[in-house]
Amino acid sequence: MSVLKEFRDFAVKGNVIDLAVGVIIGGAFGKIVDSLVNDIVMPVISSLLGGHIDFTNLFIVLGSVPEGIPRTFDALKKAGIPIFAYGNFITISINFILLAFVIFQMVKVVNKVRVMDAPPAPPTPEDVVLLREIRDSLKEK
């Protein structure tokens, strides 16, 4: 019975609950970033590069392709043919860079809010101010 009590105490601690909420929100946020990259950023990059470019379909076939299998990313993957999928890596890298940038901006905003909400520093005691003045005047001599 003590194992169950220990587990309950562990599971309801604030840090565990905060972590669970963070993971759930992070998963949903990841989907938003994926949509941003795939539906907004990649079409713009594609049009800037002069046409319909889908980075996920950029690959190099590393094996032989049997007759009748189309040379598309999905068909080759399903057939188990080894491919060097550098386009998928480019897409995931862009996802990561965007996600890191958005998180960086969020942390900056949160830090600004924390500074604004922080209580003002207490005034320096008078004796400390006098000691500093004495120290500074002694340094000048």
URCOR-V56511 format. One record per residue. RES is the residue in one letter. SS is DSSP state (@ for helix, = for strand, . for the rest). OMEGA is omega in radians with two decimals (none if undefined). D_FIRST is the distance of its C-alpha to the first C-alpha in Angstrom with 1 decimal. Layout:
# URCOR-V56511
RES&SS&OMEGA&D_FIRST, RES&SS&OMEGA&D_FIRST
This chain:
# URCOR-V56511
M&.&-3.12&0.0, S&@&3.11&3.8, V&@&3.11&5.5, L&@&3.11&5.4, K&@&3.11&6.5, E&@&3.14&8.8, F&@&3.12&10.1, R&@&3.13&10.9, D&@&3.11&12.6, F&@&-3.03&14.4, A&@&-3.09&15.5, V&.&3.05&17.0, K&.&-3.10&18.8, G&@&-3.08&22.5, N&@&-3.13&23.5, V&@&3.11&21.3, I&@&3.11&22.6, D&@&3.12&26.1, L&@&3.13&26.0, A&@&3.11&25.0, V&@&3.12&27.9, G&@&3.13&30.2, V&@&-3.14&29.6, I&@&3.12&30.2, I&@&3.11&33.3, G&@&3.09&34.5, G&@&3.12&34.4, A&@&3.13&36.5, F&@&3.08&38.8, G&@&3.10&39.3, K&@&3.11&40.7, I&@&3.13&43.0, V&@&3.08&44.3, D&@&3.11&44.8, S&@&3.10&46.9, L&@&-3.11&48.8, V&@&-3.03&49.7, N&@&-3.02&50.5, D&@&-3.08&52.1, I&@&-3.03&53.9, V&@&-3.08&54.3, M&@&3.06&55.1, P&@&3.11&57.8, V&@&3.10&59.4, I&@&3.12&59.3, S&@&-3.14&60.6, S&@&3.09&63.5, L&@&3.13&64.4, L&.&2.98&64.6, G&.&3.09&67.1, G&.&-3.13&65.5, H&.&3.12&62.5, I&.&3.08&60.3, D&.&-3.06&56.8, F&@&-3.11&55.1, T&@&3.13&52.5, N&@&3.03&55.3, L&.&-3.11&56.8, F&.&3.05&56.1, I&=&3.14&57.9, V&=&-3.11&57.7, L&.&3.13&57.0, G&.&3.10&57.7, S&.&-3.12&60.2, V&.&3.11&60.0, P&.&3.13&60.9, E&.&3.04&63.5, G&.&3.11&62.4, I&.&3.13&59.3, P&.&-3.11&60.0, R&.&3.06&59.7, T&.&-3.10&57.0, F&@&-3.09&53.7, D&@&-3.11&51.6, A&@&3.13&53.8, L&@&3.09&53.7, K&@&-3.14&50.0, K&@&-3.13&49.5, A&@&3.11&52.0, G&.&3.13&50.1, I&.&-3.11&53.1, P&.&3.11&52.3, I&=&3.07&53.3, F&=&-2.98&53.3, A&.&-3.11&52.0, Y&@&3.12&53.1, G&@&3.08&53.6, N&@&3.09&49.9, F&@&3.11&49.2, I&@&3.14&51.7, T&@&3.14&50.0, I&@&3.10&46.5, S&@&3.09&48.0, I&@&3.07&49.7, N&@&-3.11&46.4, F&@&-3.12&44.7, I&@&3.11&47.7, L&@&3.13&47.6, L&@&3.12&43.9, A&@&3.13&44.1, F&@&3.14&47.1, V&@&3.12&45.5, I&@&3.08&42.4, F&@&3.13&44.7, Q&@&3.11&46.6, M&@&3.14&43.4, V&@&3.10&42.3, K&@&-3.13&45.9, V&@&3.14&45.8, V&@&3.12&42.4, N&@&3.09&43.7, K&@&3.14&46.8, V&@&3.12&44.9, R&@&3.13&42.8, V&@&3.13&46.0, M&@&-3.10&47.6, D&@&-3.10&44.7, A&.&3.11&44.4, P&.&-3.14&45.8, P&.&-3.14&49.1, A&.&3.13&49.3, P&.&-3.13&50.2, P&.&3.14&53.9, T&.&3.13&54.8, P&.&-3.05&55.5, E&@&-3.13&59.2, D&@&3.11&59.2, V&@&3.11&57.7, V&@&3.13&60.3, L&@&3.12&63.0, L&@&3.09&61.7, R&@&3.11&61.7, E&@&3.11&65.3, I&@&3.14&66.3, R&@&-3.11&64.7, D&@&3.13&66.5, S&@&3.07&69.8, L&@&3.12&69.5, K&@&-3.11&68.8, E&@&-3.10&72.0, K&.&none&74.2
